Amino acid sequence: MLHVENLIFDYPGHRALNNVSLVLERGTITALVGPNGAGKSTLMRLCAALDQPFSGTVRLDDLDVHANPRAAHRRMGFLPDFFGLYDELTVRQGLMYRAAAQGVPRAQRRTVAEGAAERLEITDRLGQKAGTLSRGLRQRLAIAQAVLHEPTFLMLDEPASGLDPSARIGLSGVLRNLARDGMTILVSSHILAELEDYSTHILMLRQGQVVDHAPLAVMGTVTERRVEIRLDFARPVAELRKRLLAIGGIEVLSCGVDDAIVMSDPDPSTRATMLAAVLAAGLPLASFAPERRSLQDIYLARMKAATERPPLRLVGPQ
Ligand SMILES: Nc1ncnc2c1ncn2[C@@H]1O[C@H](COP(=O)(O)OP(=O)(O)OP(=O)(O)O)[C@@H](O)[C@H]1O
């Protein structure tokens, strides 16, 4: 589990992270999103103990990563947005080299390298030089190097940039498998549709501050403490909106001839009452389910709300 508490980081003349606190639970995949310059890469570098915060702490389980960077590096993997590979080394040689750098005893390096290759499904490329791999396979090799020492926490900065759709789908599967094995993953990207595919949580940063941090499933259905419910009917219903409103207690957000979106509070018993009432009214209901909004819609709505919030006022002596 990763605990970030009250993290503040300044570049000369510029506050890049302003009091950031968050917790990433074990086995979750958190999408780190935000506009250019929001502080995503800075947050990752601090979590990776590559920079020292001005104040605040980052703990990986019981370990303060800035007090014990070497120990922290043994427990974490980091793939920065720009990474290099030794093009003249084969996949096996590159992985064995990394294993040596991680302190794996000589006798075990081959097994560790082959295990990492298997995990990233590049076993058939072990004999191929890195310089001749496609972009998607280079990405897999880089991730294999980052996870070879079995870290509990993995960070990936823009891992899918430049990948074609099928390589992206492959990457999603790889990340899901790693999380299923218990790894905690933080991944930043601007490609929201791709993040939606494998993330369990969304962490939104803007101007160095956390705008939102919640499970994707919750964010996708809840708007300001209310849930949008989609109703589909088996056939067109005359005056559908009027009939829904006649039930009482239902707020209709939008209405077609055979479907409607209504609002509910998140309490499941309210939904149960609503469902029973729709059926009791004799409407030919075919499905009743929380409406999921795309990550892009959620992101744009949250960022707009954050922009409209009045700026923080500095209060001091007059
Ligand atoms: N070395 C540096 N010196 C001064 N300012 C920096 C430095 N690196 C980043 N910054 C500034 O700090 C802020 C946060 O940058 P950061 O790279 O963390 O943002 P980001 O969210 O990763 O952006 P992007 O989506 O463009 O990669 C930005 O305003 C950036 O200009």
The ligand as an SDF file (V2000), in Angstrom:
LIG
                    3D

 31 33  0  0  0  0  0  0  0  0999 V2000
   12.8710   20.8180  -14.0190 N   0  0  0  0  0  0  0  0  0  0  0  0
   11.8850   21.7090  -13.8870 C   0  0  0  0  0  0  0  0  0  0  0  0
   12.1490   22.9960  -13.5700 N   0  0  0  0  0  0  0  0  0  0  0  0
   11.1660   23.9070  -13.4030 C   0  0  0  0  0  0  0  0  0  0  0  0
    9.8530   23.6110  -13.5480 N   0  0  0  0  0  0  0  0  0  0  0  0
    9.5320   22.3480  -13.8740 C   0  0  0  0  0  0  0  0  0  0  0  0
   10.5190   21.3350  -14.0670 C   0  0  0  0  0  0  0  0  0  0  0  0
    9.8960   20.1580  -14.3740 N   0  0  0  0  0  0  0  0  0  0  0  0
    8.5640   20.4640  -14.3840 C   0  0  0  0  0  0  0  0  0  0  0  0
    8.3640   21.7510  -14.0850 N   0  0  0  0  0  0  0  0  0  0  0  0
    7.0450   22.4230  -13.9760 C   0  0  0  0  0  0  0  0  0  0  0  0
    6.3160   21.8060  -12.9340 O   0  0  0  0  0  0  0  0  0  0  0  0
    4.9520   21.6280  -13.3080 C   0  0  0  0  0  0  0  0  0  0  0  0
    4.5820   20.1630  -13.2230 C   0  0  0  0  0  0  0  0  0  0  0  0
    5.2860   19.4620  -14.2480 O   0  0  0  0  0  0  0  0  0  0  0  0
    5.0650   17.8980  -14.5120 P   0  0  0  0  0  0  0  0  0  0  0  0
    6.0550   17.5090  -15.5900 O   0  0  0  0  0  0  0  0  0  0  0  0
    5.0930   17.1760  -13.2320 O   0  0  0  0  0  0  0  0  0  0  0  0
    3.5710   17.9160  -15.0810 O   0  0  0  0  0  0  0  0  0  0  0  0
    2.7890   16.7390  -15.8460 P   0  0  0  0  0  0  0  0  0  0  0  0
    1.4220   16.7150  -15.2370 O   0  0  0  0  0  0  0  0  0  0  0  0
    3.5550   15.4800  -15.8270 O   0  0  0  0  0  0  0  0  0  0  0  0
    2.6950   17.3440  -17.2960 O   0  0  0  0  0  0  0  0  0  0  0  0
    2.6130   16.5830  -18.7520 P   0  0  0  0  0  0  0  0  0  0  0  0
    1.2160   16.0350  -18.8440 O   0  0  0  0  0  0  0  0  0  0  0  0
    2.8160   17.7150  -19.7050 O   0  0  0  0  0  0  0  0  0  0  0  0
    3.6800   15.5460  -18.8080 O   0  0  0  0  0  0  0  0  0  0  0  0
    4.8140   22.2440  -14.6770 C   0  0  0  0  0  0  0  0  0  0  0  0
    4.3500   23.5660  -14.5490 O   0  0  0  0  0  0  0  0  0  0  0  0
    6.2280   22.2310  -15.2310 C   0  0  0  0  0  0  0  0  0  0  0  0
    6.4280   23.2910  -16.1270 O   0  0  0  0  0  0  0  0  0  0  0  0
  1  2  1  0
  2  3  1  0
  2  7  2  0
  3  4  2  0
  4  5  1  0
  5  6  2  0
  6  7  1  0
  6 10  1  0
  7  8  1  0
  8  9  2  0
  9 10  1  0
 10 11  1  0
 11 12  1  0
 11 30  1  0
 12 13  1  0
 13 14  1  0
 13 28  1  0
 14 15  1  0
 15 16  1  0
 16 17  2  0
 16 18  1  0
 16 19  1  0
 19 20  1  0
 20 21  2  0
 20 22  1  0
 20 23  1  0
 23 24  1  0
 24 25  2  0
 24 26  1  0
 24 27  1  0
 28 29  1  0
 28 30  1  0
 30 31  1  0
M  END
$$$$
